[in-house]
Amino acid sequence: MSKKVINRIKVVLAEKNLSSKWLAEQLGKNEATISRWCTNEVQPPVKTFVQIAEKLNVKLTYLFND
Protein backbone atom coordinates (compact mmCIF):
# COMPACT_ATOMS: atom_id res chain seq x y z
CA MET A 1 0.00 0.00 0.00
CA SER A 2 1.46 3.34 -0.99
CA LYS A 3 1.71 6.13 1.50
CA LYS A 4 -0.96 8.80 1.20
CA VAL A 5 0.45 12.07 -0.07
CA ILE A 6 -1.20 14.63 2.16
CA ASN A 7 0.62 17.86 1.42
CA ARG A 8 1.72 19.41 -1.86
CA ILE A 9 4.60 21.45 -0.48
CA LYS A 10 7.09 19.87 -2.90
CA VAL A 11 4.78 20.48 -5.89
CA VAL A 12 4.10 24.11 -4.95
CA LEU A 13 7.81 24.80 -4.44
CA ALA A 14 8.49 23.36 -7.90
CA GLU A 15 5.70 25.45 -9.45
CA LYS A 16 7.26 28.57 -7.93
CA ASN A 17 10.81 27.53 -8.88
CA LEU A 18 11.81 27.61 -5.22
CA SER A 19 13.95 25.14 -3.33
CA SER A 20 13.38 23.40 -0.05
CA LYS A 21 16.57 25.19 1.06
CA TRP A 22 14.84 28.53 0.40
CA LEU A 23 11.82 27.44 2.42
CA ALA A 24 14.07 26.25 5.24
CA GLU A 25 15.74 29.66 5.35
CA GLN A 26 12.38 31.47 5.29
CA LEU A 27 11.04 29.43 8.19
CA GLY A 28 14.28 29.15 10.15
CA LYS A 29 14.09 25.37 9.92
CA ASN A 30 16.56 22.60 9.14
CA GLU A 31 16.64 21.52 5.49
CA ALA A 32 16.20 17.90 6.58
CA THR A 33 12.93 18.86 8.28
CA ILE A 34 11.64 20.50 5.09
CA SER A 35 12.71 17.45 3.10
CA ARG A 36 10.65 15.18 5.37
CA TRP A 37 7.63 17.44 4.87
CA CYS A 38 8.15 17.41 1.10
CA THR A 39 8.23 13.61 1.02
CA ASN A 40 5.19 13.47 3.32
CA GLU A 41 7.18 11.42 5.80
CA VAL A 42 5.96 13.82 8.48
CA GLN A 43 3.55 16.75 8.44
CA PRO A 44 4.35 20.18 9.80
CA PRO A 45 2.11 21.67 12.49
CA VAL A 46 -0.94 23.59 11.25
CA LYS A 47 0.65 26.88 12.31
CA THR A 48 3.63 26.07 10.10
CA PHE A 49 1.38 25.22 7.15
CA VAL A 50 -0.09 28.72 7.53
CA GLN A 51 3.42 30.23 7.47
CA ILE A 52 4.35 28.16 4.40
CA ALA A 53 1.23 29.35 2.57
CA GLU A 54 2.14 32.95 3.41
CA LYS A 55 5.76 32.56 2.25
CA LEU A 56 4.64 30.90 -0.99
CA ASN A 57 1.81 33.38 -1.45
CA VAL A 58 -0.84 30.69 -1.92
CA LYS A 59 -4.08 29.79 -0.18
CA LEU A 60 -3.63 27.35 2.68
CA THR A 61 -5.90 24.81 0.94
CA TYR A 62 -3.57 24.84 -2.07
CA LEU A 63 -0.97 23.02 0.02
CA PHE A 64 -3.18 19.95 0.42
CA ASN A 65 -4.37 17.21 -1.89
CA ASP A 66 -8.12 16.85 -2.27
C-alpha positions as CSV (number, residue, x, y, z in Angstrom):
1,M,0.0,0.0,0.0
2,S,1.5,3.3,-1.0
3,K,1.7,6.1,1.5
4,K,-1.0,8.8,1.2
5,V,0.4,12.1,-0.1
6,I,-1.2,14.6,2.2
7,N,0.6,17.9,1.4
8,R,1.7,19.4,-1.9
9,I,4.6,21.4,-0.5
10,K,7.1,19.9,-2.9
11,V,4.8,20.5,-5.9
12,V,4.1,24.1,-5.0
13,L,7.8,24.8,-4.4
14,A,8.5,23.4,-7.9
15,E,5.7,25.5,-9.5
16,K,7.3,28.6,-7.9
17,N,10.8,27.5,-8.9
18,L,11.8,27.6,-5.2
19,S,14.0,25.1,-3.3
20,S,13.4,23.4,0.0
21,K,16.6,25.2,1.1
22,W,14.8,28.5,0.4
23,L,11.8,27.4,2.4
24,A,14.1,26.2,5.2
25,E,15.7,29.7,5.3
26,Q,12.4,31.5,5.3
27,L,11.0,29.4,8.2
28,G,14.3,29.2,10.1
29,K,14.1,25.4,9.9
30,N,16.6,22.6,9.1
31,E,16.6,21.5,5.5
32,A,16.2,17.9,6.6
33,T,12.9,18.9,8.3
34,I,11.6,20.5,5.1
35,S,12.7,17.4,3.1
36,R,10.7,15.2,5.4
37,W,7.6,17.4,4.9
38,C,8.1,17.4,1.1
39,T,8.2,13.6,1.0
40,N,5.2,13.5,3.3
41,E,7.2,11.4,5.8
42,V,6.0,13.8,8.5
43,Q,3.6,16.8,8.4
44,P,4.4,20.2,9.8
45,P,2.1,21.7,12.5
46,V,-0.9,23.6,11.3
47,K,0.7,26.9,12.3
48,T,3.6,26.1,10.1
49,F,1.4,25.2,7.2
50,V,-0.1,28.7,7.5
51,Q,3.4,30.2,7.5
52,I,4.3,28.2,4.4
53,A,1.2,29.3,2.6
54,E,2.1,33.0,3.4
55,K,5.8,32.6,2.2
56,L,4.6,30.9,-1.0
57,N,1.8,33.4,-1.5
58,V,-0.8,30.7,-1.9
59,K,-4.1,29.8,-0.2
60,L,-3.6,27.4,2.7
61,T,-5.9,24.8,0.9
62,Y,-3.6,24.8,-2.1
63,L,-1.0,23.0,0.0
64,F,-3.2,19.9,0.4
65,N,-4.4,17.2,-1.9
66,D,-8.1,16.9,-2.3
